[in-house]
Structure formats: C-alpha cells, structure tokens
Amino acid sequence: MKEGWWVALRRGRVSSPPSPPTHMLNRLSLKCKEPHLADLTMLWAGLLVLVSLAVALLWWFQGGLRWRKQPWELPGPSPWPLVGNLPHLLHADLPVHFLQLAQHYGPIYRLRCGKKVVVVLNSSELIREALMRKWSDFAGRPHNFLGNDFPPVDVAHTFSLHACAVISNLIFGAADISSIEEMHNCMIELVENWSSASVQILDFLPIFRIQEQIHQELTAVIGSHRDLTYSDQEQLPYLRATLWETLRLRPSAPLALPHMTIRNTSLSGFSIPKGTTVIPNLYGAHHDETKWHHPLEFRPERFLESEASVEARRNLVPFSCGARVCLGEALARMESFLFLAYILRDFQLLPAAAGCLPDLRGSFRFLIHCKPFLVRLVPRVRTPKPEK
C-alpha cells in the first residue's frame, strides 16, 4: 500500500510537496470559472424570456395571437411583430398585390398596422354594397388623408378651370393663365351646346388589332365628313364596348380614394368597426376571375354578348360609385369617346417600327400610366363629300 505524502515527509523520504498533475490544475481552473459561466447563462436566458414576452405582448396587442377567429371576423394575413402588415401596404404594384391577396383570403380581408385596421374590397358587389347601399356608413375619409385647414373656394369653377389647364398642357403645351381662361370659356360654351359635361384626354388604348372594325363602324354610321356628337355612341356599340373594356382592363385610378367608417357596420356578414379605413380595389374588381372570363384578355366583345353584357356592365366600376363617385366621370367618358372616334375615323394607327408594339403592362402608382411610346398616324383616304 502506498504511503501518504505526510507520512513520507515525517519519515524524511521527501523534502517538498510534489507538483500537482496538469489535469488536476485544469480541473480546478474550470471549477473556478463555472460560477461565472452559470451567471452569464442565466442572464442571457432571462433576457431571452423577457424579449419573447415583449414580442408576444406586442403581437397580441396587434391581434396576431388569436387561437380561433369568430365567424364575423375578417380574414387576413397574420401581422408581424412591431410592423404588422405594413410590408403589404408598401408593396410595388399595390393593386396587383391586393388582387393576389384576395385570391388567398377572399374578396374582403383586413390588414393591420399597429392599432389601425385597413379593409380592402376586391369585388364589384362589395364595393357597391359599401359605397351605394351603405354609403352613409362609409362616408368618412381617413384623418391623415385630407387636411381640414383649407379656405373655402368655388369648387365647381376651380375644378373646371384646372381641368381645362390640364387638357391645355396635354394638347398644346404650357400656356399662360389668360389663354387658359379664354379656352375655358369656349369649352363652357361647347358643353352647353352639347348638353353634357366637359371631356378629358384619352390615355392609351391597345387599339392596333381592333381599329379597322371601329373605323368601318364609324364610316358606316357617321361618314367621313359629319362632326360627331356624344349622343352618337348609342349607334356605335363596338366603339363604346372598346372604351368599356379599356376602362376595365386599365382603370385610370386602380385604387379608389380610401374611405373610413363613421359608425359600426358590416359587409358580407363581417363586422367593420367605426374608424376603419376601407380601400376599394377597382383593379381587383375588374380582374375577378369569378366575374370575368379570362380577365387578362382585351376583348370588347364581352360587352356585346346579349346576356353577359348586362352583367359585365354591372360589374364595371372604373370611377368608383356612390356618393363619392369620381367628379371627372362625365368629363372622362365624353372626351375618351370623342377623341377616339375622331382619331380612328380619320387616321390609321401604326407602330413606329415594324413589330415594335407598345408595352401594355403599365406603371401602377396613384394612377396607371403607360410607358412612353411612339406611333405613326397615317391619314385615311376620305370619300368625296357629296354635293348638295
């Protein structure tokens, strides 16, 4: 049996204590560090728990932690902590993105941004129900959308004069205010003679493939020399259907101006609380596959088919509807009809170069804009004017 170190020392067999082995030193060092590491581990674990609780509370505050939705609650994507559904509202090509969300959550859904709830409508039935049948419930505007400190003005005269200035700049270039006022007075006289509203410039039509049919209709009904009037549209069904199809495929304002509920209400069985912002997605309503056959195709014939044409016109809401319908609707309808009729009767539209067609995808902002393009206007050969 081996002797202990103290026994060997008393017998004089060793003169000094032996050096402890290296592995024993390492073990002692680790034992000294273990309390410090344990404290750090506990600290990090506590911080992780606190952060997790904070995130969970914020998510619950935004409505994200709901074990079960009630039947009357709106569907929608789950909000992210802190930012909610804000990334959806900042998406490029917002009307198209709203339509994609509708294909997943249905024609009506909600988006959350903190305590704020935004409801998006993507079908003509819902838009008409909100803005026509229940218009008084949705008659408000979001408080951060329009200011309230503007002086009173003559809305009718100011709007008409500024519309004239826009048309003048589009057609003739920049002009001074006196020239615009003179032109404005002339337009008022023309409107009174036509017994209708003033008109707005046509943006763009994918017209190359159907212009010949429109030209034949115009020459058969109007001829090459008579001036057109707005009442002629009743006798030009294909031209009118082309305008309707253009407004369906590319509404000038793809998202109507936001509304806000001024009292608790409901839509399609879903509860809409007071103060909710509501965005009608006109582009989504015009590309609803349950209402439109092949909605991405440009096909004016859909407004000429006997039974389907009535339903198609009812589902068309390019200027919104209800008490807050677009003030420029009459202006846009008349000008688009007259400009297109005169252009396609007297000119043939050809690409700037063979096979170089315009890009029809458009740019989705507050308004839809087509990308810049060039076109050749080739004068039509007129038939001789008959002698009186």
C-alpha positions in Angstrom: 0.0 0.0 0.0 1.4 3.3 -1.0 2.3 5.8 1.8 0.7 9.1 2.1 2.6 12.2 1.4 2.5 13.4 5.0 3.8 10.0 6.3 6.7 10.1 3.8 7.5 13.6 4.8 7.7 12.8 8.5 10.0 9.8 7.8 12.3 12.1 5.7 11.7 10.4 2.5 10.5 13.6 0.7 11.8 17.1 1.1 8.9 19.2 -0.6 5.4 18.6 -1.7 5.0 17.1 -5.2 3.7 19.3 -8.0 0.1 18.5 -8.8 -0.6 17.0 -12.2 -1.6 19.2 -15.1 -5.0 17.7 -15.5 -5.8 18.5 -11.8 -4.9 22.2 -12.4 -7.1 22.4 -15.4 -10.0 20.9 -13.5 -9.5 23.3 -10.6 -9.5 26.2 -13.1 -12.7 25.1 -14.7 -14.3 24.8 -11.3 -13.3 28.4 -10.6 -14.9 29.6 -13.9 -18.1 27.6 -13.6 -20.0 30.1 -11.3 -19.2 33.0 -13.8 -20.4 31.0 -16.8 -23.5 30.0 -15.0 -24.3 33.6 -14.2 -23.9 34.6 -17.8 -26.1 31.7 -19.0 -28.8 32.7 -16.5 -28.6 36.4 -17.6 -29.0 35.5 -21.3 -31.8 33.1 -20.6 -33.6 35.8 -18.6 -33.2 38.4 -21.4 -34.4 35.9 -24.0 -37.6 35.2 -21.9 -38.2 39.0 -21.5 -37.8 39.7 -25.2 -40.1 36.8 -26.1 -42.7 38.0 -23.7 -42.5 41.6 -25.1 -42.8 40.3 -28.7 -45.8 38.1 -27.7 -47.5 41.0 -26.0 -47.0 43.3 -29.0 -48.3 40.6 -31.3 -51.3 40.0 -29.1 -51.9 43.8 -29.0 -51.9 43.9 -32.8 -54.3 40.9 -32.9 -51.8 38.3 -34.0 -52.2 35.8 -31.2 -55.7 34.6 -31.7 -56.3 30.9 -31.1 -59.6 30.9 -33.0 -61.3 33.6 -35.2 -65.0 34.2 -34.8 -67.2 33.8 -37.9 -67.8 37.6 -38.1 -64.1 38.5 -38.0 -62.3 39.4 -41.2 -59.7 37.1 -42.6 -56.2 38.4 -43.5 -52.5 37.7 -43.3 -51.0 37.3 -39.8 -49.3 40.6 -38.7 -45.6 40.6 -38.0 -44.4 41.9 -34.6 -44.0 45.7 -34.4 -44.6 46.3 -38.2 -47.9 44.5 -38.5 -48.9 44.1 -42.2 -47.2 47.3 -43.2 -45.0 45.4 -45.8 -48.1 44.6 -47.8 -49.1 48.2 -48.0 -45.6 49.2 -49.2 -45.6 46.6 -52.0 -44.8 47.7 -55.5 -47.8 47.4 -58.0 -50.1 47.6 -55.0 -53.4 46.9 -56.8 -52.0 43.7 -58.3 -50.7 42.6 -54.9 -54.1 43.3 -53.3 -55.6 41.0 -56.0 -53.1 38.3 -55.2 -54.0 38.5 -51.5 -57.7 38.3 -52.5 -57.1 35.0 -54.2 -55.8 33.6 -50.9 -58.1 35.3 -48.3 -61.2 36.1 -50.3 -62.6 39.3 -51.8 -62.7 41.1 -48.5 -59.8 41.0 -45.9 -58.1 43.2 -43.4 -54.5 44.4 -42.9 -53.2 45.6 -39.5 -50.7 48.4 -38.8 -50.5 48.6 -35.0 -53.9 49.5 -33.8 -55.0 50.7 -37.3 -57.1 48.3 -39.4 -57.3 48.6 -43.2 -60.0 46.7 -45.0 -59.6 46.0 -48.8 -62.5 45.4 -51.1 -61.8 43.4 -54.3 -65.2 42.7 -55.9 -67.8 45.0 -57.5 -70.6 43.6 -55.2 -68.7 44.6 -52.1 -67.7 48.0 -53.5 -71.4 48.7 -54.4 -72.7 47.4 -51.1 -70.2 49.7 -49.2 -70.4 52.8 -51.4 -74.0 52.7 -52.5 -76.3 50.7 -50.3 -74.4 51.6 -47.1 -72.8 54.8 -48.3 -73.6 56.8 -45.2 -71.6 54.2 -43.0 -68.6 54.6 -45.3 -68.8 58.4 -46.0 -65.7 59.4 -44.0 -62.2 59.9 -45.1 -59.1 58.8 -43.0 -58.0 61.7 -40.8 -54.4 61.6 -42.2 -55.6 61.6 -45.8 -57.2 65.0 -46.2 -56.4 68.1 -44.2 -59.1 70.4 -42.7 -57.4 73.8 -42.8 -58.2 74.9 -46.4 -60.0 78.1 -47.1 -63.4 77.9 -48.8 -63.3 78.0 -52.6 -65.8 77.8 -55.5 -65.3 74.1 -56.1 -67.2 73.9 -59.4 -65.4 76.8 -61.1 -62.0 75.9 -59.7 -62.3 72.3 -60.7 -63.5 73.2 -64.2 -60.7 75.7 -64.7 -58.0 73.4 -63.6 -59.3 70.6 -65.7 -59.1 72.9 -68.7 -55.5 73.8 -67.7 -54.6 70.1 -67.7 -56.1 69.4 -71.1 -54.4 72.5 -72.5 -51.0 71.4 -71.2 -51.5 67.9 -72.6 -52.6 69.0 -76.1 -50.9 72.4 -76.7 -48.2 72.6 -74.1 -47.8 75.2 -71.4 -50.0 78.3 -71.7 -50.5 81.5 -69.6 -53.5 81.8 -67.3 -55.3 84.3 -69.6 -55.2 81.9 -72.5 -56.4 79.1 -70.3 -59.3 81.2 -69.0 -60.3 82.1 -72.6 -60.2 78.5 -73.6 -62.2 77.6 -70.5 -64.9 80.0 -71.5 -65.0 78.4 -75.0 -65.3 74.9 -73.5 -68.2 76.0 -71.4 -70.0 77.2 -74.5 -69.2 73.9 -76.2 -70.5 71.9 -73.2 -73.7 73.9 -73.2 -74.2 73.2 -76.9 -73.5 69.5 -76.4 -75.8 69.5 -73.3 -73.3 67.4 -71.5 -70.2 67.6 -69.3 -66.7 68.6 -70.4 -64.2 66.0 -71.6 -60.8 64.5 -70.6 -57.9 63.3 -72.7 -57.7 59.6 -73.5 -54.6 58.0 -72.0 -54.0 54.9 -74.1 -55.7 52.0 -75.8 -54.4 48.7 -77.1 -56.0 49.6 -80.4 -53.9 48.2 -83.2 -55.8 44.9 -83.7 -59.4 46.3 -83.5 -59.1 49.7 -85.1 -60.3 48.6 -88.5 -63.5 47.3 -87.1 -64.1 50.6 -85.3 -63.2 52.6 -88.4 -65.7 50.6 -90.5 -68.4 51.2 -87.9 -67.7 54.9 -87.8 -67.7 55.4 -91.6 -70.9 53.4 -91.9 -72.8 55.4 -89.2 -71.2 58.8 -89.2 -69.4 59.0 -92.6 -66.2 60.9 -93.3 -67.4 64.5 -93.1 -70.1 64.9 -90.4 -69.0 66.0 -86.9 -69.5 63.6 -84.1 -71.6 64.2 -81.0 -71.7 62.4 -77.7 -75.2 61.1 -78.5 -73.7 59.1 -81.4 -72.3 56.5 -79.0 -75.7 54.7 -78.9 -75.2 53.9 -82.6 -71.6 52.9 -82.2 -71.7 49.8 -80.0 -68.3 48.4 -80.8 -66.5 51.7 -80.1 -68.4 52.0 -76.8 -67.6 48.4 -75.9 -63.9 49.1 -76.7 -63.9 52.1 -74.3 -65.6 50.0 -71.6 -63.1 47.2 -72.0 -60.2 49.6 -71.8 -61.6 51.1 -68.5 -62.0 47.5 -67.2 -58.5 46.3 -68.1 -56.7 49.5 -67.1 -58.8 51.8 -64.8 -57.2 55.2 -64.6 -57.2 55.0 -60.8 -56.7 51.4 -59.8 -57.4 52.1 -56.1 -60.3 54.4 -55.3 -59.6 57.0 -52.6 -59.7 55.5 -49.1 -63.0 55.7 -47.2 -63.5 55.5 -43.4 -66.4 54.1 -41.5 -68.2 56.7 -39.3 -70.1 54.1 -37.3 -70.0 50.3 -36.6 -71.3 48.5 -39.7 -70.9 45.2 -41.6 -70.1 43.9 -45.1 -71.0 40.5 -46.4 -71.5 39.3 -42.8 -68.2 40.6 -41.5 -68.1 43.3 -38.7 -66.5 46.6 -39.7 -65.9 48.8 -36.6 -66.1 52.5 -36.6 -62.9 54.3 -37.7 -61.8 51.5 -40.1 -60.0 52.6 -43.3 -61.6 50.9 -46.4 -59.8 50.8 -49.7 -61.8 49.8 -52.8 -59.5 47.9 -55.2 -61.1 48.7 -58.6 -58.4 46.9 -60.4 -59.1 43.8 -58.4 -62.8 44.0 -59.1 -62.1 44.3 -62.8 -59.9 41.2 -62.8 -62.0 39.0 -60.6 -62.0 35.6 -62.2 -65.4 34.7 -60.8 -66.9 37.6 -62.7 -64.8 38.0 -65.8 -63.9 35.2 -68.3 -60.2 35.4 -69.0 -59.9 38.8 -67.2 -56.3 39.5 -68.5 -57.5 39.4 -72.2 -58.5 42.6 -74.0 -61.9 41.5 -75.5 -64.5 44.2 -76.2 -66.9 41.5 -77.3 -67.7 40.7 -73.7 -69.8 43.9 -73.5 -71.7 42.9 -76.7 -72.8 39.4 -75.8 -76.6 39.6 -75.1 -77.0 38.2 -71.5 -73.4 38.6 -70.4 -73.2 42.2 -71.4 -75.7 43.3 -68.8 -73.7 41.5 -66.0 -70.4 42.9 -67.4 -71.7 46.5 -67.3 -72.9 46.0 -63.7 -69.5 44.7 -62.6 -67.7 47.7 -64.2 -66.8 50.4 -61.6 -63.9 52.3 -63.2 -64.8 55.6 -61.5 -65.9 54.1 -58.2 -69.6 54.6 -57.2 -71.9 56.0 -54.6 -72.0 59.5 -53.1 -68.2 59.9 -53.6 -68.0 58.8 -57.2 -65.3 60.4 -59.3 -66.2 64.0 -60.1 -64.5 63.7 -63.5 -66.5 60.7 -64.7 -68.6 62.6 -67.3 -65.5 64.5 -68.4 -63.6 61.3 -68.9 -66.3 59.4 -70.7 -67.1 62.2 -73.2 -63.6 63.1 -74.1 -62.4 59.5 -74.5 -65.3 58.8 -76.8 -64.9 61.9 -79.0 -61.1 61.8 -79.2 -61.0 58.1 -80.0 -63.8 58.4 -82.5 -62.2 61.3 -84.4 -58.7 59.7 -84.4 -59.8 56.3 -85.6 -62.1 57.7 -88.3 -59.5 60.0 -89.8 -56.3 58.1 -89.1 -54.8 54.7 -89.0 -52.5 53.9 -86.1 -49.3 52.0 -86.9 -46.3 51.1 -84.8 -43.3 53.5 -85.0 -41.3 50.5 -86.5 -42.4 47.1 -87.8 -43.0 44.7 -84.9 -42.4 47.5 -82.3 -45.6 47.4 -80.2 -46.1 49.5 -77.0 -45.6 47.9 -73.6 -49.1 47.4 -72.2 -48.2 46.4 -68.7 -48.4 50.0 -67.3 -46.9 51.6 -64.2 -49.1 51.2 -61.1 -49.0 54.3 -59.0 -51.9 56.5 -57.8 -52.8 56.5 -61.5 -51.9 53.9 -64.1 -49.5 55.3 -66.7 -48.4 53.6 -69.8 -44.7 53.6 -70.6 -43.6 56.2 -73.3 -44.2 55.0 -76.8 -44.3 56.4 -80.4 -47.0 55.7 -83.0 -47.5 56.7 -86.6 -50.8 58.5 -87.6 -51.5 57.7 -91.2 -54.3 59.8 -92.7 -57.2 57.9 -94.1 -58.4 58.4 -97.6 -61.7 60.2 -97.4 -64.6 59.7 -99.7 -65.6 62.7 -101.7 -68.1 65.0 -99.9 -71.5 64.6 -101.6 -72.7 67.7 -103.3 -75.8 69.3 -102.0 
